[in-house]
Amino acid sequence: MNKKLLFSIIVALIALAAVFAYQKYGKPEEISLNIDTSDWLTEVKINVSFPSNYSLIKNNEINRRGSFMSYNFKKSENYQTPYLYELQFFSEKSIKNFTKNCEKENTLCFEGDYPSLARYFEQKKYFFQGENYQDFELKKFNTRYWFVSNHKCSGDDCLIREYTTFLNDTKLDVWILMSNLTEEKKSDDLFIKLKVDFN
């Protein structure tokens, strides 16, 4: 086959693939989250970009996992794993408040993994040193570093792949839901499509 013709066919196929991807997923959605909550004395301003087959909804659960604010991802198509699941914002004060309430109520506050003050301080320390912390491996995605870890879902046969970063004293956890460990690579590929820029 003529090389010039072969090259033209390849270019045409790439263009068709791009059109298909656009029709299926559309442009990435971009939103700005201006979080100013006097309860936690914390202000966070970020821009979040994610695939357009998702939307982001504020979670009304107060102090979820010790966070001062959290958002759920909602997918417009079928929920085939892995998929974006949640954003959670933490501060020292919000985690202290969560711990205090748990001790006062003497009940199980959250079924599953949640950050203690010790983890918050140690993660922050090792994050700014550019080092791994225990089972939390430090990796670079796009232009930002994140700790990556896996946690079992509570009561379900699934795994949460957690991505953690810091902006000064604010800790951000991003959750992606997986069926099992074989989906780690797919989860990381999906996570790259999520872009978080702090202002």
TANORJO-V528773 format. One line per field, one symbol per residue. phi: phi as a letter, one per 20 degrees, with the letter a starting at -180 (. if undefined). psi: psi as a letter, one per 30 degrees, with the letter a starting at -180 (. if undefined). burial: # if it has 16 or more other ideal C-beta (glycine too) atoms within 10 Angstrom, else .. A space follows every 50 residues. Layout:
phi->???
psi->???
burial->???
This chain:
phi->.gffffffffffffffffffffffdmffeccddddcdfgdlcccccdddb gfeccdcfeefflglneeabcdedefdfeefebfcadcdccgffffffff ffffflcfebepfbfefffgffffffffemcfcleeeecdcldcebfcbd cffemcebcdeddccccleedddddceceaffegfffffffgfedcdee
psi->kkeeeeeeeeeeeeeeeeeeeeeefalkkklkjjjjjfefhkkkjlkkkl kfgllkkkkgjkhkgglfklkkkkkfakiklllkelkkklleeeeeeeee eeeefhljekjaklkleeeeeeeeefeffhlljbgjkklkkcgkkkkklk kkljflilkkjkkklkjcfkkkkkkkkleaffgeeeeeeeeffkkjkk.
burial->................................#.#....#.#.#.#.#.# #..#.#......###########.......############.##.###. .#...........##...##..##.##.....#..#.#..#..#.####. ..#....#########...#########....##.###.##..###...
